[in-house]
């Protein structure tokens, strides 16, 4: 599965473009399909081909979000929840150390 253990809300925030948890849930259940321009946007943001995202070609693996993207997502989550702040700050520190190595 593309999102792995990430929540639908986190995936929406990660790809940006106003993708909501509700939209992601409808796509996963087949209740709705993204419009073509949104589908193309998802492919670009996730670094996958349309064939891979449609399940036609399973040889391509999604690209891991960059450290900058992960940091931006984690920092945006800080404003959403206070109870997970310690875990999020720990992850941010880890990513910043990795970024400093590159």
C-alpha positions as CSV (number, residue, x, y, z in Angstrom):
1,X,0.0,0.0,0.0
2,X,1.3,3.4,-0.9
3,X,0.7,5.1,2.4
4,X,2.0,2.3,4.6
5,X,1.3,3.1,8.2
6,X,0.7,6.8,7.5
7,X,-2.8,8.1,8.1
8,X,-4.9,9.4,5.3
9,X,-4.7,12.9,6.8
10,X,-0.9,12.7,6.9
11,X,-0.7,11.6,3.3
12,X,-2.9,14.5,2.3
13,X,-0.7,16.9,4.2
14,X,2.4,15.3,2.7
15,X,1.4,15.7,-0.9
16,X,-0.2,19.1,-0.3
17,X,-2.5,20.6,-2.9
18,X,-5.5,20.7,-0.6
19,X,-5.8,16.9,-0.5
20,X,-8.0,16.1,2.5
21,X,-8.4,13.0,4.6
22,X,-11.9,12.6,3.3
23,X,-10.8,12.7,-0.4
24,X,-8.1,10.1,0.3
25,X,-10.6,7.8,2.1
26,X,-13.0,8.0,-0.9
27,X,-10.2,7.2,-3.3
28,X,-9.1,4.2,-1.2
29,X,-12.6,2.8,-0.9
30,X,-13.4,3.4,-4.6
31,X,-16.3,5.7,-3.7
32,X,-14.7,8.4,-5.9
33,X,-11.7,8.8,-8.2
34,X,-9.4,11.8,-8.4
35,X,-9.8,14.1,-11.4
36,X,-7.2,13.7,-14.0
37,X,-5.3,16.8,-13.0
38,X,-5.3,15.8,-9.4
39,X,-4.1,12.3,-10.4
40,X,-1.2,13.7,-12.4
41,X,-0.3,16.0,-9.4
42,X,-0.3,12.9,-7.1
43,X,2.0,11.0,-9.4
44,X,4.4,14.0,-9.5
45,X,4.3,14.6,-5.8
46,X,4.7,10.9,-4.9
47,X,7.4,10.3,-7.5
48,X,5.6,7.4,-9.1
49,X,4.3,6.6,-12.6
50,X,0.6,6.6,-13.4
51,X,0.9,2.9,-14.2
52,X,2.3,2.2,-10.8
53,X,-0.3,4.2,-9.0
54,X,-3.1,2.4,-11.0
55,X,-1.6,-1.0,-10.1
56,X,-0.7,-1.8,-13.7
57,X,3.0,-1.9,-13.1
58,X,4.4,-3.0,-9.8
59,X,8.1,-2.6,-10.6
60,X,8.3,1.0,-9.5
61,X,8.6,1.9,-5.8
62,X,7.4,5.2,-4.5
63,X,10.2,7.7,-3.7
64,X,10.7,8.4,0.0
65,X,9.8,12.0,0.8
66,X,12.9,14.2,1.0
67,X,14.2,15.3,4.4
68,X,13.0,18.8,3.7
69,X,9.5,17.5,2.9
70,X,9.5,15.3,6.1
71,X,10.6,18.3,8.2
72,X,7.9,20.5,6.7
73,X,5.2,17.9,7.4
74,X,6.3,17.4,11.0
75,X,6.6,21.1,11.7
76,X,3.0,21.6,10.3
77,X,1.8,18.8,12.6
78,X,3.2,20.7,15.6
79,X,0.5,23.3,15.1
80,X,-2.2,20.6,15.0
81,X,-1.5,18.6,18.1
82,X,0.2,19.3,21.4
83,X,0.0,15.8,22.9
84,X,2.5,14.4,20.3
85,X,4.9,17.3,20.5
86,X,7.7,15.4,22.2
87,X,7.7,12.6,19.6
88,X,7.5,15.0,16.8
89,X,10.3,17.1,18.1
90,X,12.4,14.0,18.5
91,X,11.8,13.1,14.9
92,X,12.6,16.7,13.8
93,X,15.9,16.6,15.6
94,X,16.7,13.2,14.0
95,X,15.9,14.5,10.5
96,X,17.9,17.8,11.1
97,X,20.9,15.7,12.2
98,X,20.6,13.6,9.0
99,X,20.2,16.8,6.9
100,X,23.4,18.3,8.5
101,X,25.3,15.2,7.4
102,X,24.5,15.8,3.7
